[in-house]
Amino acid sequence: MTPPHEFIAEELSARGWTHLDIAERSGCSVVLAKALCTGKRRITRVGAVLLANAFGTSSDLWLGLQKQWDEQA
């Protein structure tokens, strides 16, 4: 299983974005965006909503990835 932050990294790479772009597009702090992008912070409901807003996806996608990761650990 792939850690959720690696999916975030793939999305960033595909779009040519950095964690700064996530912060700007979602309205979260740069510190939080970087923590989500590097896996230093779990994806909670709030983080999932921020990622969904930035990437144009559902928050359930990000929560599901975190849940799968947590269950296999």
C-alpha positions in Angstrom: 0.0 0.0 0.0 1.2 3.5 -0.8 1.2 6.2 1.9 -1.3 9.0 1.2 1.4 11.6 0.9 2.9 9.8 -2.0 -0.5 10.2 -3.9 -0.3 13.9 -3.0 3.2 14.0 -4.5 2.0 12.3 -7.7 -0.7 14.8 -8.1 1.7 17.7 -7.4 4.1 16.4 -10.0 1.4 15.8 -12.6 0.2 19.4 -12.2 3.6 21.0 -11.7 2.6 22.3 -8.3 4.3 22.6 -4.9 2.8 22.6 -1.4 2.6 26.3 -1.8 0.0 25.9 -4.5 -2.0 23.7 -2.3 -1.9 26.3 0.4 -3.0 29.0 -2.0 -5.8 27.0 -3.6 -7.2 25.6 -0.4 -6.7 28.6 1.9 -4.7 26.6 4.4 -1.4 27.5 5.9 1.9 26.7 4.2 2.9 24.7 7.3 -0.2 22.5 7.1 0.1 22.0 3.3 3.8 21.0 3.7 2.9 18.6 6.6 0.3 16.9 4.5 2.5 16.7 1.4 5.4 15.2 3.3 3.4 12.8 5.5 4.2 14.5 8.7 0.5 14.9 9.4 -2.3 12.4 8.9 -5.1 13.3 6.6 -8.0 14.2 8.9 -11.4 15.4 7.8 -10.1 19.0 7.7 -7.1 18.0 5.7 -9.2 16.0 3.3 -11.4 19.0 2.6 -8.4 21.2 2.0 -6.9 18.7 -0.4 -10.2 18.2 -2.2 -10.6 21.9 -2.6 -7.1 22.2 -4.0 -7.2 19.3 -6.4 -10.9 19.4 -7.3 -11.6 15.9 -5.9 -13.8 14.6 -3.1 -12.7 14.6 0.5 -13.8 11.0 0.7 -10.9 10.1 -1.7 -8.3 11.5 0.7 -10.0 10.1 3.8 -10.2 6.7 2.1 -6.5 6.7 1.3 -5.6 7.5 4.9 -8.0 4.9 6.2 -6.5 2.2 3.9 -3.0 3.2 5.0 -3.9 3.2 8.7 -5.6 -0.3 8.5 -2.5 -1.9 6.9 -0.1 -0.5 9.3 
